[in-house]
Amino acid sequence: MFGLSTKDTTLLLFVAALTLLAPFLLNPFPENSAMAQFNAGYPDLMQRFVIFGTFAIGFNILFGLTGYLSFGHAAFLGVGSYGAIWMMKLLTLNVIPAIIMGVIFAGLFALLVGYISLRRSGIYFSILTLAFAQMSYALAYSVLTPITGGETGLQLKATDTPLLSNLAPGEIGRANLFGVDMRSSYELVIGDWLFTFNAGYYIAAVCMLIGFYISIRIFRSPFGMMLRAVKSNQQRMNYTGLNSKPYTLAAFVISGMYAGLAGGLMVAMDTQVGPERMFWTASGEVVLMAILGGVGTLIGPVLGAGMIKYMENILSKINDAILHQWFAFMPDGIENLLVAIFHPFIGKGWHLTLGMLFMLIVIFLPGGLVEGGQRIGRIFRRRDRKADSVESDAAKQRKPAE
Amino acid sequence: MEAIILQILNGLDKGSAYALIALGLTLIFGTLGVVNFAHGALFMIGAFCAVTLQRILSLSYEVVDDTRTDFLGNPLKVDVPYVNGWFGPEMGQTIIEWSVPLAILFAIPVMMFVGYAMERGLIKHFYKRPHADQILVTFGLAIVLQEVIKAFYGANPIPTPAPPAFTGSFDFGALIGFDPNQIIYPYWRLIYFTFAAFVITAVFAFLQFTTFGMVVRAGMADRETVGLLGIDIDKRFTMMFAIAAVVAGLAGVMYTPINSPNYHMGMDFLVLSFVVVVVGGMGSLPGAVLAGFVLGILESFASMAEVIDIIPGINQIIIYLVAIIILLTRPRGLMGRRGVMED
């Protein structure tokens, strides 16, 4: 289907089902129950899942296929955001032109940065991209204030009068898609459960699915094969008479455009931008996402993005009182000890958990969560083989797609 | 002329910090071949050594002072630091005020231990993995270290003043024959620069004039041959890692009066120090020091009002701009050896 092999179609449909049913899947616990704080099915967080998923998919096309580790990808996200918000301020509040503008701007910027940075490889490439990103951050923060709004960033204001949107004077515009407000949600109550279906989330999810589909096509295409060749042995590739530069540059621009798409989507959701989106820690975050999920695999980066954003939101919400509740069944001394042990890892300390998890993954599971899943799968398959060799053959075909 | 000298002086202290961190980074890269993204965290840990020592010295016990009363009319309880009790109030106060220089002595063993533990515990296992893996695992370590510090010391900057003898400024211009009140320079920055120069000289002297240093230099040039000669080069390289950690830590200790330490100061310096290393040339120790000072001074020149008037925003981006130009025109850096990571 869609020019994909059966395996890839299954994967795409699987991811599509996951994202489209996310409001159900992420809200497994009834409202008002003690576990409700683990629910992630609220629009704001779900939007972030898919937006950062898009960002990570794009980053993976560059890092996963070519092996070029860019430490400045957030710059493209920022540029895309600025492009999108200006489109909304000047032309129309419809999100589609804004998103397209974000993609185009980020693509052009990526073309410029990539053309220069790709003249070097390895750590020099990382430093060059980092330098460019920090420069854009510093400029957006200071000199380019007329365009970027400086420290306060840009928001839609009552004084903005987009050409094509008929706003009453003094009315603050809201992002919409042909009249459907991004923030409008439909709430479905079933028993104790509350499910929220948010317009913005579904638009972002569709964008991510399209992005995911394109990334599968790239992975399976001859172009993707070329990029893998760059990663495994660039020298040999050059000896066979191929110039790798156009391929890497194309990969860089494509991945920059994904970042721009993510930036445009962010603006479409919350209609604001700030320069901190381009800071190098934001670039580091997308690296973490890709590694955590599994670099060079199709679904890994999406998983990684989801996991980090989930941890960021849920872990940072837990506080000592909740911990005391959990361990209330223990004797008092042990309860306090356990709370004291877990205290640094929750609330504001969630970065510590993230850092530790990240280190463990890099040390023991260089392939990320996907490799972990495959290893667990293999253990089960081995057990199957002992029990019944026929069954194991069937299991082999169920092998999780990358 | 005065303006130029003033800018050079202003650039020296930041340049010293860059040079010290970059020196450590280069030592690690030159010996172990590891790209250490956690080096900024070592700088930060050094700074917090000073904070810790200040807190240890200020540990107090309560004494009831009968001569004074609090607002309720009860005898006033006064916190007296233990050092005051041991050495007498005047001496004790002096010790507390001098906690930053004293922290140098405290930081050396601590940083040595941290560096040793880091190399043996983590970095050792990453020699054979690609550079990207090394970057990533040390990046993760940097996050963990900075979060641990945040958990213990909080997120706010902690003021750690210099000894009173060195607070304030002096008239540097008058000393070297310019009109008075033209070049005013804080004492501590001059001390920082002198200290950095001393540490850098010490490291170079250590490498140049001791047998240990000679073996390390040989190992940097050709690790395998040194190993074949029956020398346990790994042990020496571990020591060099510890020394690099000490250098970064000392840079951090002495930097505390200039900028109150906070948990993310390491990351702030790390990015710039990497740029410095690359500009100086991967693996070149003199290059790292030179580039550190040059970039520090360039940054301070770029923040002159006259320059900003011509090219707005240049002060924010000058270092990165220089790095980009250097990388594109002379990829091995200012003083890098031909062929060392030149691609």
Chai-1 contact restraints between the chains, C-beta under 6 A:
chainA,res_idxA,chainB,res_idxB,connection_type,confidence,min_distance_angstrom,max_distance_angstrom,comment,restraint_id
A,L69,B,A132,contact,1.0,0.0,6.0,A-B,restraint_1
A,R120,B,L327,contact,1.0,0.0,6.0,A-B,restraint_2
A,S121,B,D343,contact,1.0,0.0,6.0,A-B,restraint_3
A,I123,B,V35,contact,1.0,0.0,6.0,A-B,restraint_4
A,I123,B,H131,contact,1.0,0.0,6.0,A-B,restraint_5
A,Y124,B,L327,contact,1.0,0.0,6.0,A-B,restraint_6
A,I127,B,F274,contact,1.0,0.0,6.0,A-B,restraint_7
A,I127,B,V278,contact,1.0,0.0,6.0,A-B,restraint_8
A,L128,B,L327,contact,1.0,0.0,6.0,A-B,restraint_9
A,A131,B,Y320,contact,1.0,0.0,6.0,A-B,restraint_10
A,A131,B,A323,contact,1.0,0.0,6.0,A-B,restraint_11
A,A131,B,I324,contact,1.0,0.0,6.0,A-B,restraint_12
A,Q134,B,Y320,contact,1.0,0.0,6.0,A-B,restraint_13
A,M135,B,I317,contact,1.0,0.0,6.0,A-B,restraint_14
A,M135,B,Y320,contact,1.0,0.0,6.0,A-B,restraint_15
A,A138,B,Q316,contact,1.0,0.0,6.0,A-B,restraint_16
A,A138,B,I317,contact,1.0,0.0,6.0,A-B,restraint_17
A,L139,B,G313,contact,1.0,0.0,6.0,A-B,restraint_18
A,S142,B,G313,contact,1.0,0.0,6.0,A-B,restraint_19
A,S142,B,Q316,contact,1.0,0.0,6.0,A-B,restraint_20
A,V143,B,P312,contact,1.0,0.0,6.0,A-B,restraint_21
A,V143,B,G313,contact,1.0,0.0,6.0,A-B,restraint_22
A,I291,B,L136,contact,1.0,0.0,6.0,A-B,restraint_23
A,P344,B,A151,contact,1.0,0.0,6.0,A-B,restraint_24
A,G349,B,A151,contact,1.0,0.0,6.0,A-B,restraint_25
A,H351,B,E147,contact,1.0,0.0,6.0,A-B,restraint_26
A,L352,B,E147,contact,1.0,0.0,6.0,A-B,restraint_27
A,G355,B,G140,contact,1.0,0.0,6.0,A-B,restraint_28
A,G355,B,I143,contact,1.0,0.0,6.0,A-B,restraint_29
A,G355,B,V144,contact,1.0,0.0,6.0,A-B,restraint_30
A,G355,B,E147,contact,1.0,0.0,6.0,A-B,restraint_31
A,M356,B,V144,contact,1.0,0.0,6.0,A-B,restraint_32
A,F358,B,G140,contact,1.0,0.0,6.0,A-B,restraint_33
A,M359,B,V137,contact,1.0,0.0,6.0,A-B,restraint_34
A,M359,B,G140,contact,1.0,0.0,6.0,A-B,restraint_35
A,V362,B,L136,contact,1.0,0.0,6.0,A-B,restraint_36
A,V362,B,V137,contact,1.0,0.0,6.0,A-B,restraint_37
